[in-house]
Amino acid sequence: MALLGWFDTSELEDFGTVLANDLARRFPPASEARTDTGAKYQLKVILEGLGARAVRFHDEKKLSVYKKAKLANVFKWRLKELGYTEGFVDNATKEIVNRLAAN
């Protein structure tokens, strides 16, 4: 029975989607065009917060390598669906993955 739990990613998928939706709510795809320092700082703060939430989720759920990768992919795919550019998606996902890996 424990083996089936290892492959159950529904809660993880929901969390990854919530993270991406929160980013889109706080820094919409149209904001990507902004190059001012305020926008860069805003994005940095948002991504740090999302990374901290991902780390707390990891600590609570004890994510395996497979589940960490799944979380990153769900986050990435949702950002693409929301209309972010490829470069932005890669950078945002990298920030989340780096926080998870450093933990």
Order of alpha helices (4+ residues) and beta strands (2+ residues): alpha-alpha-alpha-alpha-alpha
